[in-house]
Amino acid sequence: MQQISLLETNLNKYHDLMKLWNDINELLAIMEAEDDESMLQDVQAWVDDLSNRLDKIELETMLNEEDDTKNAIMTIHPGAGGTESQDWAEMLLRMYMRWFERSSMEAQVIDLIAGEEAGIKDVTVEVKGSYAFGYLKSEAGIHRLVRLSPFDANHRRHTSFAAVFVYPEVEENIDVDINPDDLRIDTFRASGAGGQHVNKTDSAIRITHIPTGIVVQCQNERSQYKNKASAMKILRARLYQLKKEELEQEKSAIEKNKKGISWGNQIRSYVFQPYTLVKDHRTKYEDSNIQAVMDGDIDGFLRAYLAYKTIEEKKKQ
């Protein structure tokens, strides 16, 4: 049913594009016949709309891997550096939340641990929308910030890191073997804002998958049952991704040279001082309008990564 829905959506996009194309040509024909340029501004607006829609469809043709159409689960963790890195993690969360809104994605914060002074220690977001994982997979890695620190009394320049992980949401019909005996489930009282019921009952859930050491938790719901269901969803996604990575490594010796996610291997740098520039180190794509990027305008980086990945895949073939 999901595949049918996706095909219907793509077909509707095609029909909408053809209608817009025909409307533009009809309007141009009227303008030429009547020698009237008063509607030129309207034509330009329609052409711009057509161009934007075509760009988006072209981007989606690059999203052809098995999991690209799925919803996504994103987690953000600050690196070493205390408040400075925690603030950077919150800045990244804000950037992505803005992008979700711009892209008509539905995003829900499943779990958030706030920092003592500012920022966040950890956050997990569930993202629902067309090609959510396909778009967001480019964001997995280490993000580096260079700025004059607002937490430094001497206003010195600091470098901070935060790690972003993205997993495809796993449907119930996909086989991910989770043995209940391999799980340790702890309940605890939720922290932070959430009302009296949330903070006064042990509704929060933490699940530890003992064989892999993966730990997930959820505390945003009032119901312990709902929190457990959300935590299990995250665990399934992470185990599924782990299984995929293991299979890919077995299939190709090339993977041995693949750089892992480590603090010395940032995928993107965001420089606020002494100049303003956001640069992706994989694709070399960059944007000097750092304020726009932090407000969620990251489509250029997503497109550049997908094009880069397509070229890399062709090289392997």
N, C-alpha and C positions, 0 to 999 in steps of 0.2 A: 504493500500500500504506500509505503514511503517512496519507493521508486516511481510508482505511478504518479504520485503527487508531484515529484520533482520533474518528471517528463511533461506533465500538464503545465506546470509553471513555466518551463522553458518554451513550450509551444505558445503559450499566451504572450510571453515576451516577444517572440518572433512576430506574432500577429500585430501586437502593439507597434513594433518597429515598422512593419510594412504600412500600417495605417498612417503613422506619422510621416513616413517617406512619401506616400501618395498625397497627403495633405500639403506637404511642402511643394511638391511639383504642381499641384493644382493652383496653389496660391501664386507661384511664380508665373504660371501660364496666364492667370488673370491679370497680374501686374504688367506682363509683356503686352497682352492684348489691349489693355486700357492705357498703356504708357503711364502708369501710376506707381511712383516709388514710395507712397505714403505708408505702405505696409511692409517696407523693407526691414524695419526694426522687429516686427513680429516674425518675419521669416528667419532673421538671424537668431532670435530666441529659440525657435523650433529646431534650427540646425544645431545649435549648441546642445539642446536637449537630446537630439538624436546622437550626437557625437559622444556625449556622456554615457548614454545607455549602451552604445556599441563598445565603449571602453570597458564597461563593467562586464558585458557578455564575453568579450575577448579575454578578460581576466579569469572568468569562470571556466573557460575552455582549458585553462592550464591546471584547473583543480580536478584532475582525473584519477587521483589515487583512491584506493578503496574506502578510506575513512574521511575523505575531504567533505562529503556532504553531511557529515554527522555534527551534532551539537558538540560543544567543547567544555572542558573543565580546565580553568586556568588557576595556577597558584603563583604567588609572589612572595619571595623570602628576601629580607635584607641581608647584606653581607656583614662582615666585621666592621665595627665603627660606631656601634651604639646608636644614639639619637640621630646622627647624621645620615646613616644608612637607612634607618627606619623611616625617616622623613622622605628619603628618595623612593623607598618602596611605596609610600602613600602617594607620591607624585605620579609614579607609574600607574598605580591603580586609577587615579583620577583621569590620566590620559586615556587609558583603555575604556573607562566608563563613558567618556565623551565620544570615543570612537564607536562604541556599541550603540549609543544614541543616534549618532550620525548615520550609522549603517542599518538602522531599524532592527538591531539585534535586541533580544530580551536577555537581560543580565540580572542575576540574583546572587548576592553575597551569601554564601552558605556558612562561612566561618571567618571570623576576623578577630585577631588578638591585637589590641592597641598597645603602643609603646607607653612607657611610664611618663615621659615628658612630651613626646610628639611622635607622629608617624605610626607605623604598624610593625608588629613583629612577624605577622603571618596573615595571609588572606587567601581564601579559596572562593572562586566565582564560577557559577554555572552559567554558560552562555548558550542561548538557543537562537537559531536562525539559519537561513539558507547558507550552506558552505561555511558554517562557523569555524569548524576545525581546520578546514582548508586554508582559510584566511589567516588564522591565528598561529598556525604551526611555525610560521616564519619568526614569531616573537620568542620562541623558546631559546633560552641562552642567558648570558650575562650582560646586563646593561650597566654602563659606566657613566657616572655623572662627575663633571668638573665644574665647581662654582665657588664663589666667595660664601663661606658658611655663615648662615644667620645664627648659628649656635656657638660661634667662636667670638669671644669678646674682642679679639684682635682683628677680626674680619679677614682671616687668612683664607687662602684658596685650599679647598679640600677635594679629594677624590673619593667617591663612594661607589659601591657596587650593590646590585640587587639581582637575584636570579628569578627568571620567569620560566615556568614549566607549563606545557599545554598537553592535554590528553583528550583523545576522542571519547565522547560519552558512549558507553557500551549498551546496546539494546539487550533486553532480557533473553532474546533467543540466541545470542552469541554465547558459545560455550567457554566460560571462564570458571575453572574448577576451584571452588573455595570450600575447603574442608572446615566445618564449624570447630573442629578440635584444634585447628591452627590459629584460631582467633582468641585474643584476650580483649574482652569488652569491659570498659570502665565507665562509670557514670560520675559526673561531677557537677558542681553548681556553675552556671554560666556567669561570665564576667562581663562588665561593661553595661551599657544601656540595654534596656529590654523590658523594663517594667517589673513589678513586684513578683509576679508569678515566675518569670524567667530566672530572676536572681535568688529566689528563696526556695527553689526546688532543684533536685539533682536531675535536671532534664537534659543536660549536655552529655554527649556520647563521644568516647574515644575508642577506636578500634585499632588494635595492633595485630598485623599479620606476622606471626612469629617466624615462619620460614624465611621471609624476605626482609623483615624488619621494617616494613612500610607501616607508618602510623598516619591515620586520618581521624579527623574529629569534626563535629558539627554541633553548634550551640545556638543557632539563630531561631529555631522553632520553640514554641512553648511545650510541645509534645515530645516526650522522650522517644516515642515510636517513630515520629516523623524525622527526628534527628538521626535515629539509627538507620532509617531507610536512606537518607541522604548520604550518610557516611559510607554505607555499603555501596551506593552508586559510585562514589569517588574511588573506593577501594577496587571495585570491578574495573573501572577505567584505568587505574594505575597498573593493575596486574595484567590487563590486556595489552597495554603499551609495553610493559616489560617483556611479555611473551613475544610480541612483535619484534622488538629490538634483538632478542636472543635469536629468533629465527633468521632475521636479516644478517646478523653476524655470522651465523652458520653458513648462509648461502653464498657469501662473498668475502674473499680475503681482502678486498678493498676496504672493508669496514675497519680493518685493523689500523688503518692510517687516518681514520675519521677522528677529528678532534672532539674530545668530550667536553661536557660543561664543567669548567673549572674557573677559579677566580682569576687565573692568568689568561683567560681566553674569552674576552668580551666580544660579543657580536656587534655591539653598537655603542657609540660614545655620544654623549650629550654634553656639549661644552658651552657653559654660560659665560665664562671668563677665561682668558682675556679677550676672546672674540666669541661670537655666537655661531654654532654649527652643530648639526646632528649628522653623524656619518655612520653608515653601515659598513663594517670592515669586511664582510663577505662579498657584497655586491659593488662596493665603492660608491653607492648612491648616497647623496648628501643633500641637506636642506639647511639654509642659513636662517630661515624663519622659525626659530626655535619656539617662539610663543605659539605659533599655529600648530606645530607638532605636539606640544604639550597640551593643546586644546583638542587633540584627537585627530589631527590631519596627518595620518600616517599611511594613506593609500599609496603614495609614491614608493614607500619602503616595501609595502606588501607586493606591489606589482614588480618591483625590481628583483625581489627575492624569488618570486615564482618564475620570472624569465630566466634568472640565473640558474635556478634548480632544473628547469627544462633543458638548458644548454648542457649542464653537468651530466644529466641523465643520458643525453645523446652522445656525449663523449665516452661514457662507459660502454655504450652499445657498440 
